Amino acid sequence: MKKDDLARLHWIRKQREEKALKAVIARQSALLHAEQAAAEAEQASADQASRARDLERGALVALVGKELRRHDILNLQSSLDAAADDQQRLKAAEKQAAEARDARRGELEKARTSFRHHHREAEKLGQIVEKRNMQAARKRLVFAEASDDELHGRAAPDLLHPPAASRSEDA
């Protein structure tokens, strides 16, 4: 593979890594919104439950000691049924918001996994490109020194293949 091909591939992988990072950021934002919506739904449900209890207590206190007519009982039942319906509706919305929050958490985890994968790929290729660049720079230096020696009439040492240690040094 040519040096330019490796550099191009590295650039492409860095672009994928950036795209994956942007996806993580978008998923984090979506999770934040989903968490806020879930908290708001939970608070609305709790507030409605408190109002329903207050309504029930107030209605019962108002009926204590009174002669009850069928109309009074039907009105109380109707208002309590409406409060129960509201509570069920709000509980369903709370459950839906919690499910959406959990789905956003899953999406964020997938995006993070994808980012880590793309980051590792880009880093590995970056190291390979850097290693090849360093090797190429060393070769250019060796050839430049060899050319300089040839211009000045000196014998150029073989820097790519240094001579083995002489046997007299071993003795």
N, C-alpha and C positions, 0 to 999 in steps of 0.2 A: 504494500500500500504506500502511495506517495505521501510525502510530508504535507502537501496541500490538501490531500484527501483526508488525512487525519485531522488537520486543523479544521476543515469544513465539518467533519463529523463531530468534532468536539463542540463547535459552535452550535450545531443542530441540537446536540444533547443539552447544552447550556440553555437553549431556548425552551426545550421540553421541561427542564428543571424550573425555569422561571414561570412557565405556564402552570406547572404543578403547584408552585408556591402561591400563585394567584388564586388557584382553585382552593387551596387551604385557607387563604384569607377570606375568600367568599363564603366558604363553609362555616368558618368561625363567626362571621357576621350573621349568617342565616341561623346558626345555633343560638347566638345571643338574642336575636329577635324571637325565636321560638321559645327560649327560656322566659323572656319577658311576657310573651303571650300566655304561657302556661301559668306564670305567677299571677298575672291579671285575672285569668279565668278562675284560678283557685281562690283569689281574694274576692271576686264577685260571688262565687258560690258560698263562701263563708259569710259574706255580708248579707246575702239573701237568706241564708239559714238563720242568722241572728234576727233579721227583720221578721221572718216567719214565726220564730219563737215568741218575739215580743208581741206580734199580732195575736197569736193564740192565747198568750197569758192575758193580754188586755181584753180580749173578747170573753174569756172565761171569767175574769174578774167582773166585767160588766154584767154578766148573767147571774152571778152569785146573788142569791136572795130575791131574785125576780121570778115572777111567774113566767114560765117559758111557753111560748106559743110555737106552733109548728113553723111559722114564718121565720122566727128568730133562729131556730135550729137550722133551717134550710139556708139562711143567709150566712150563718157561721160555717156550715159545711161547705158552702160555695166559696167563701173566702179562703178557707183552709185548703180546699182542693186546688184553687188557683195558685196558692203559695207552693203547694207540693209540685204542681206542674212546672212552675218556674224553677223550683229546686232541681227537678229531674232534667230540665233543659240545660241548666247551668252545669250540672254534674256531667252531662254528656259533652258539653263544650269543654269542660275541664279535662275530661278523659281524652278527647280529640286533640287538645293542645298538648297534653303530655305525650301522646303517641307521635305527634309531629316533632316535638322536641327530641324524643328518642331516635326518630328517623334521621334528624339533622345530626345527632351525635354519631350515628353510624356512618353517615356520609362524610363527616369530618374525619373520622378514623380512616376511612378508605382513601380520602384525599391525602392524609398525612403519610399513609403507607406508600402511596404512589409517589409523593414528593421524595421520601427517603430513597426509594428505588431509583428515581431519576437522578437524584443528587449523587448517589454512589456511582452510577454509570458515568456521569459527567466527571466526577473526581478521578476515577480510574483512568479514563481516557485523557484527562488533563495531565496526569502523572506520566502517561506514556508519551504524550506530545512533548512535555518538558524534558523527559529523558532523551528523546530523539533530538531535540534542539540542542541539548548540552553535548551530545555525541557529535552532532554536526559542527558545533562551534569548536570542539577539540580538533576535529579533522581539519577544519579551515586553518586553525592555528598551526598545526603540524605542517600542512602544505605551504603556508605562508613562510614559516621558518625555513623549510627546505628550499623554497624558491629564493629566499634571501641569501642562504648559504651558497646556492649555485651562482647567484649574481656576483658574490664576492670571492668565488673560486675556492671555497672551503668544502670539504667533504661533508655532506649532510648526514647527520646521525639518523638512524632508523628509529624514530620515536614511537612508531606503531608497534614495532617488535624489538624491544630492548635486548641487548646481548645477555646471554646467561652469564652468571658469575664465573670468573676464571677459576680453573682448577688449582692454580697456585695459591689462591686465597684460602681454599678449603684446607690446605695442608698445614 
